[in-house]
Amino acid sequence: MRIAMPVTVQITRQIWYIACFLTSFAMATWLLSVAAISQTAPSSFEAKKYRGLHAAAWKGDAAEILRLSKTGVKPDTRDSKGRTPLHVAAFASHKSALIALIQIGADPNLLEYEKYDIVTIAAVADDMEILKLAVRLGCKAGNITSIYDGTALIAAAHLGHADIVRFLLTKEAKVDHVNNLGWTALLEAIILGDGGERHINTLKALVDAGADKSIADRNGVTPLQHAQSLGYNKMIDILR
């Protein structure tokens, strides 16, 4: 015989589940919010200690990069944070250094210690020129990056970099990729956005590109339901 659970116990359990959900959701939101902007560019202290290709990449000295290549240096040597000279040049937004490093054999798809590639570095920085160059030099727009197994598209959507999102979508970025927190670019544009024009434009770009509006988060909450709960009326209109 099944014994009915007292109403007070049922309510208590429901409250506990809700509290757990809100706590985990808030933690996930905070972690991912930090993650998308936590790319660590070389500090001035680190840069002062750079030698060889890293120093040349930081300064944007393409001639020195080409000169050093003749001495047998490895183009993908890493600093203490796992950054190759190519990562350093991307962080410093030096196009000529990026080109020179690729010319001497640097791998455009390597990840640094926080698992970012040069496309994602440029996407987070909202640096369209470096982004376009990175793709032209061979860095794939669909690489899985960050400790959350995301993509440059997800990072850009999170930050509301609508133009970056549009460009990545023309370069075969995976519009419905789900990261290991259970979020797509569409969900992040809503959940981690501010409901303003940047994120509205980002959402529209994703929807126009065919993003699946039915993909819910791990708790079964759809993009539309998130937008409704946040009161983002313009996003609600787009999603409907």
C-alpha positions in Angstrom: 0.0 0.0 0.0 1.3 3.4 -1.0 1.4 5.9 1.8 0.5 9.4 0.9 3.2 12.0 1.6 2.0 14.7 4.0 1.3 18.0 2.2 3.8 19.9 4.4 6.5 17.4 3.4 5.6 17.7 -0.3 5.8 21.5 -0.1 9.1 21.4 1.8 10.5 19.0 -0.8 9.3 21.2 -3.7 10.9 24.3 -2.0 14.2 22.3 -1.6 14.2 21.3 -5.3 13.5 24.9 -6.3 16.3 26.2 -4.1 18.7 23.6 -5.5 17.8 24.6 -9.0 18.2 28.3 -8.3 21.5 27.8 -6.6 22.9 25.6 -9.3 21.5 27.9 -12.0 23.0 31.0 -10.3 26.3 29.2 -9.9 26.3 28.1 -13.5 25.4 31.6 -14.7 28.2 33.1 -12.6 30.8 30.5 -13.7 30.0 30.9 -17.4 29.8 34.6 -17.1 33.3 34.6 -15.7 34.5 32.1 -18.2 33.6 34.0 -21.3 35.5 37.0 -20.1 38.2 35.2 -18.2 40.6 34.9 -21.1 43.9 35.9 -19.6 45.9 38.2 -21.9 49.6 38.5 -21.0 50.1 41.0 -18.2 52.7 43.8 -18.6 54.8 41.9 -16.1 54.7 38.7 -18.2 55.3 40.6 -21.4 58.5 42.1 -19.9 59.8 38.6 -19.4 59.1 37.5 -22.9 61.9 36.5 -25.1 62.2 35.3 -28.7 59.0 34.7 -30.6 56.7 35.6 -27.7 58.4 39.0 -27.4 58.2 39.6 -31.1 54.5 38.5 -31.2 53.7 40.8 -28.3 55.3 43.7 -30.0 53.9 42.9 -33.5 57.4 42.6 -34.9 56.9 40.4 -38.0 60.4 41.0 -39.3 61.9 39.6 -36.0 59.5 36.6 -36.2 60.8 35.8 -39.7 64.4 36.3 -38.6 64.0 34.1 -35.6 62.5 31.3 -37.7 65.9 31.0 -39.4 67.5 30.1 -36.1 65.5 27.0 -35.7 63.0 28.2 -33.0 59.7 26.2 -32.7 56.8 28.4 -33.8 54.4 26.8 -31.2 56.5 27.2 -28.1 54.4 28.0 -25.0 54.7 30.5 -22.2 53.9 29.7 -18.5 50.2 30.0 -19.3 50.3 27.7 -22.3 50.0 30.6 -24.8 51.8 30.2 -28.1 53.2 33.2 -29.9 50.1 33.1 -32.1 47.8 33.5 -29.0 50.0 36.4 -27.8 49.7 38.1 -31.2 45.9 37.6 -31.1 45.6 39.1 -27.6 47.7 42.0 -28.7 45.8 42.4 -32.0 48.8 42.3 -34.2 47.8 41.2 -37.7 51.3 41.2 -39.2 52.6 39.0 -36.4 49.8 36.5 -36.9 50.6 36.3 -40.6 54.3 35.9 -40.0 53.8 33.2 -37.4 51.6 31.2 -39.8 54.2 31.6 -42.5 56.8 30.0 -40.3 54.5 27.0 -39.4 52.5 28.0 -36.4 49.3 25.9 -35.8 46.3 28.2 -36.0 44.0 25.8 -34.1 46.0 25.2 -30.9 44.4 26.0 -27.5 46.0 27.9 -24.7 45.7 26.8 -21.0 42.2 28.1 -20.7 41.3 26.2 -23.9 40.9 29.3 -26.1 41.9 29.5 -29.7 42.7 32.7 -31.7 39.2 32.8 -33.1 37.6 32.7 -29.7 40.1 35.3 -28.4 39.1 37.7 -31.2 35.4 36.9 -30.7 35.5 37.8 -27.0 37.5 40.9 -27.7 34.9 41.9 -30.4 37.9 42.3 -32.7 36.5 41.7 -36.2 39.7 42.3 -38.1 41.6 39.7 -36.1 38.7 37.3 -36.2 38.5 37.5 -40.0 42.2 37.1 -40.3 42.3 34.2 -37.9 39.7 32.3 -40.0 41.5 33.2 -43.2 44.7 31.8 -41.7 43.1 28.5 -40.9 41.6 28.7 -37.5 38.2 26.9 -37.6 35.2 28.8 -36.5 33.6 25.7 -35.0 36.5 24.7 -32.7 35.4 23.5 -29.2 36.9 25.9 -26.8 36.9 26.9 -23.1 36.7 24.6 -20.1 32.9 24.5 -20.7 33.3 22.9 -24.1 31.8 25.9 -25.8 32.6 27.7 -29.1 33.5 31.2 -30.2 29.8 31.6 -31.3 28.6 30.9 -27.8 31.1 33.3 -26.2 30.1 36.0 -28.7 26.4 35.4 -28.1 26.9 35.6 -24.4 28.5 39.0 -24.7 26.1 40.4 -27.3 28.7 40.7 -30.1 26.1 40.5 -32.8 28.4 41.3 -35.8 30.8 38.7 -34.6 28.0 36.2 -34.3 26.8 37.0 -37.9 30.3 36.5 -39.2 30.9 33.2 -37.4 27.6 31.9 -38.7 28.8 32.5 -42.3 31.9 30.4 -41.5 30.1 27.2 -40.5 30.0 27.8 -36.8 27.7 25.2 -35.2 24.6 27.3 -34.4 23.1 24.6 -32.0 26.2 23.4 -30.2 25.4 22.7 -26.6 28.2 23.3 -24.1 28.8 21.1 -21.0 26.5 23.3 -18.9 23.6 22.5 -21.3 23.4 25.9 -23.0 23.4 26.9 -26.7 24.3 30.3 -28.1 20.6 31.1 -28.2 20.1 30.3 -24.5 23.2 32.3 -23.6 22.1 35.4 -25.5 19.0 35.4 -23.3 20.2 34.0 -19.9 23.5 35.9 -19.8 22.4 38.9 -21.8 20.8 42.1 -20.5 17.8 42.1 -22.8 19.2 45.2 -24.6 19.7 45.9 -28.3 23.1 44.1 -28.5 21.6 40.8 -27.3 18.3 41.3 -29.2 20.3 41.7 -32.4 22.4 38.7 -31.4 19.3 36.6 -30.8 17.8 37.7 -34.1 20.9 36.7 -36.0 20.9 33.3 -34.4 17.2 32.7 -35.2 17.6 34.0 -38.7 20.4 31.5 -39.1 18.1 28.6 -38.2 18.9 28.2 -34.5 16.6 25.6 -32.9 14.3 27.5 -30.6 13.1 24.3 -29.0 16.4 23.3 -27.4 15.9 23.7 -23.7 18.4 23.8 -20.9 19.0 20.9 -18.6 16.0 21.8 -16.5 13.7 21.7 -19.5 13.4 25.5 -19.7 13.2 26.7 -23.3 14.6 29.9 -24.7 11.1 31.4 -24.9 10.4 30.5 -21.3 13.6 32.1 -20.1 12.8 35.3 -22.1 9.3 35.4 -20.6 10.6 34.9 -17.0 13.1 37.8 -17.6 10.5 40.0 -19.1 12.5 40.5 -22.4 9.6 41.4 -24.6 11.5 42.0 -27.8 13.2 38.7 -27.5 9.8 37.0 -26.8 8.5 38.5 -30.1 11.5 37.1 -32.0 11.2 33.6 -30.4 7.5 33.4 -31.1 
